[in-house]
């Protein structure tokens, strides 16, 4: 018989987890960070930050809401389950 392999699904890469962790910490404290906040805090370039946040949005871990002229990032219920 073949040994049963565990199916690991939904594991977030470390660089995406770092962004998700920052957004989660900010949301728990009552803040809603923007892409610019992520760039400043994690010291990454704008295209990299945009790409990582877009990946998290596509996976359903965060949402991007329009607040005035800026877009804020909020964690979803699926994102909270990770923590």
HELIX and SHEET records of a PDB file:
HELIX    1   1 UNK A   14  UNK A   28  1                                  15    
HELIX    2   2 UNK A   35  UNK A   42  1                                   8    
HELIX    3   3 UNK A   46  UNK A   59  1                                  14    
HELIX    4   4 UNK A   77  UNK A   82  1                                   6    
SHEET    1   A 2 UNK A  62  UNK A  67  0                                        
SHEET    2   A 2 UNK A  70  UNK A  75 -1                                        
END                                                                             
